[in-house]
Amino acid sequence: MTDHSAATDGDPAPGFLTGFSLLLPITLSTMAIVLLAPILPQLLADFSTVPAHEYWVPMILTIPALCVAFFSPLAGMLGDRFGRRRLLLLAFLLYALVGIAPIFLKSLPAILLSRVGVGLAEAAIMVLSTTMIGDYYRGAARDKWLAAQTAFASLSALLFFNLGGQLGAFGWRTPFWAYASALVMFALVLRFTWEPRGDAAARATVVGDGNGWAGFPWRRMAMILAITVYGSVFFYTVQIQASSGLHALGLSDPARIGFLTSVASIGVPLGTFLYSRIGRWPIGRLLLLEFALLAAGFCVMGLAHAPAGFLIGCFLNQLGAGLLLPTLLVWAMSLLSFEIRGRGAGLWQSAFAFGQFLSPVIVTLLSKQAGSLAGAFVLLSLGALAGAGAALVAPFRRGEQPVGGAIVHG
């Protein structure tokens, strides 16, 4: 089956397996953290003799995300300069190699160094797979595949959390074998994709050696990147803080907390599905709905006196988050022509990862200011409400798809 909404000229028409091959790699970013969360206590116990181990061991989980924030723009620049597909294939091999390395490494510094390698490979994989979706598709087809990334990442988080727990029963090293799955993705991309070339006019108008920034829509991208950091803080708040919120309301069983949190997180893929129905609405209307749902969810969470009410708030919040992320990603990609698409995708991914890094820091500061985690949720509700207000009055506009190698701005 082929999709004739291709954005390239002279290339094969991308089929379902092409899109799926580029959708599947998004799960590797989830795997980097969620797969290992259940074995964190084992890691802490095993390296308890290492000085400051309580600080260094959790970095096994968080270093990859920090690398994504710093190195995604570089990954995009390299993709624009040397070609997306060949670097993506190399990144899969690197991810598999350094991903399984902790199985054999004995020292904590060596394991941390391998996790830096995972972060570098992850940055390239996430940026280049997203860029190639933008290369192969346009219009509604592009919107569909980009939006599906959000849903796929959320659903894979549920799988990896349980898989990590099951594999962790055989020792903390066992879950690292799952990183070898990148080799399967390598095979799929090798078989079902090709090096994107852009349309004929784009190839004729590439500036210099493909490494310049001429024609980059800095002003409009800066606005989207700022909103992405802002929205990413809200997105990750529930994923990071929901278990603490439920514990504060009287739940103590980790298994039950994990299950209830995963149920509430179903709001993300449902929000993405809803986006597939309304994604062509004006940007301002979409942002208004999304920030309103985030605000309502945080408000209900902050005012809840029982787990049931708290989970309703989490669901509303995640529904808004599931709508917001594809809105921002599709909006950004609509501004980018072929020759600058990798750099734009890299900057967007960096902004999203930076928001992930900021989220727990901001929630901690707000909790101290408000006196409790519930109070922090109420303050976050006001912050999201401010975002809805901005969406109501700001003249947000969608960029048109690349035509003849140039961007026609709406």
MOFEN-V193208 format. One record per residue. OMEGA is omega in whole degrees, -180 to 180 (999 if undefined). D_CENTER is the distance of its C-alpha to the mean C-alpha in whole Angstrom. Layout:
<<OMEGA;D_CENTER> <OMEGA;D_CENTER>>
This chain:
<<-180;28> <178;27> <-174;25> <174;27> <-177;25> <-179;24> <-178;23> <-178;25> <-180;29> <176;31> <174;28> <176;28> <-177;27> <177;23> <-178;24> <-177;22> <174;21> <179;20> <-179;17> <180;17> <179;17> <176;14> <-176;12> <-178;13> <180;11> <180;8> <-179;9> <177;10> <177;7> <-179;8> <-174;12> <-178;12> <-170;12> <-178;13> <-174;16> <-178;17> <-179;17> <-178;21> <-179;22> <178;22> <178;26> <178;27> <179;26> <-180;27> <-176;30> <-179;31> <-176;30> <180;32> <180;35> <178;32> <180;33> <-178;30> <-180;28> <175;27> <-174;25> <-175;24> <177;23> <178;20> <173;19> <179;19> <-168;15> <-178;14> <-180;15> <-180;12> <179;10> <177;13> <178;13> <-179;10> <-175;11> <-168;14> <179;14> <177;12> <178;15> <178;17> <178;15> <179;15> <179;19> <178;20> <177;19> <-175;21> <-171;24> <-178;24> <-174;22> <-167;19> <-176;20> <178;22> <178;20> <179;17> <177;20> <-180;21> <176;17> <-179;17> <178;21> <-179;20> <-180;17> <-177;20> <-178;22> <-180;21> <-180;19> <-176;22> <-179;24> <176;24> <-173;26> <-177;29> <-176;29> <-174;31> <179;30> <178;27> <179;27> <178;27> <178;24> <178;22> <177;23> <180;21> <171;18> <176;18> <176;18> <-180;15> <178;13> <179;15> <-180;15> <178;11> <-180;10> <-177;13> <-177;12> <-177;8> <-173;10> <177;13> <176;12> <180;10> <-178;14> <172;16> <177;15> <179;16> <-172;19> <-171;20> <170;20> <179;21> <-176;21> <180;21> <177;20> <179;17> <-177;16> <-176;16> <178;14> <179;11> <-179;11> <178;11> <-180;8> <-179;7> <-177;10> <179;10> <-179;7> <180;9> <180;12> <178;12> <178;11> <179;15> <-174;16> <178;15> <179;17> <179;20> <179;20> <178;20> <-180;22> <-180;25> <-180;24> <177;25> <179;28> <-179;29> <-172;29> <-180;26> <-173;26> <-178;25> <-178;22> <177;21> <-179;23> <180;20> <177;18> <178;21> <176;19> <178;17> <175;21> <179;21> <174;18> <-178;20> <-179;23> <180;21> <178;20> <-175;23> <-167;25> <177;23> <177;22> <-180;24> <180;24> <-179;23> <-173;26> <178;25> <-173;28> <-179;31> <179;32> <179;28> <-178;30> <-174;33> <177;31> <-175;29> <174;30> <-176;31> <-180;30> <-178;26> <-180;25> <-179;26> <-180;24> <179;27> <-180;26> <-176;23> <-171;22> <-174;22> <-178;23> <177;21> <178;18> <178;18> <180;18> <180;15> <178;14> <178;16> <180;14> <176;11> <-180;12> <-178;14> <180;12> <175;9> <179;12> <-178;13> <-174;10> <-180;10> <-180;14> <-178;15> <-178;13> <-169;14> <-175;18> <-179;19> <178;21> <178;22> <179;23> <178;25> <179;27> <179;28> <171;29> <178;31> <-178;29> <-178;30> <-178;29> <-180;25> <180;25> <178;26> <180;23> <180;21> <-178;22> <178;22> <180;19> <177;17> <180;20> <-178;18> <174;15> <178;16> <-178;16> <178;12> <176;13> <176;16> <178;15> <176;13> <178;17> <178;18> <180;16> <179;18> <-173;21> <-171;21> <179;18> <172;21> <172;23> <-176;23> <-179;20> <-180;22> <178;23> <-179;19> <178;18> <179;21> <-174;21> <179;17> <176;18> <177;21> <176;20> <-180;18> <180;21> <-180;23> <179;21> <-180;21> <179;25> <178;25> <-177;24> <-177;26> <-176;29> <177;29> <-179;32> <-179;31> <-177;28> <179;28> <179;27> <-179;25> <174;23> <177;24> <177;22> <-178;19> <178;19> <-180;19> <-178;17> <173;14> <176;16> <179;15> <179;11> <174;11> <-171;13> <-173;12> <177;8> <176;10> <-177;13> <-179;11> <179;10> <179;13> <179;15> <-177;14> <-180;15> <-179;18> <-165;19> <173;19> <-171;22> <-171;22> <179;23> <-173;20> <-180;17> <179;16> <178;16> <178;15> <178;12> <178;12> <179;13> <-180;10> <178;7> <179;10> <-180;10> <179;7> <178;7> <175;11> <177;10> <179;9> <-177;12> <-170;14> <-178;14> <179;16> <-179;19> <-180;19> <178;20> <179;22> <179;24> <178;24> <177;25> <180;28> <-176;29> <179;29> <180;31> <176;28> <178;25> <178;26> <177;27> <178;24> <179;22> <178;25> <176;24> <176;21> <178;22> <178;24> <178;21> <178;20> <175;23> <176;23> <177;20> <178;22> <178;25> <179;24> <-178;22> <-173;26> <-175;28> <-179;26> <179;26> <-180;23> <177;23> <173;21> <177;22> <179;23> <179;22> <178;24> <179;28> <175;30> <180;27> <179;27> <174;25> <-174;27> <178;26> <999;27>>
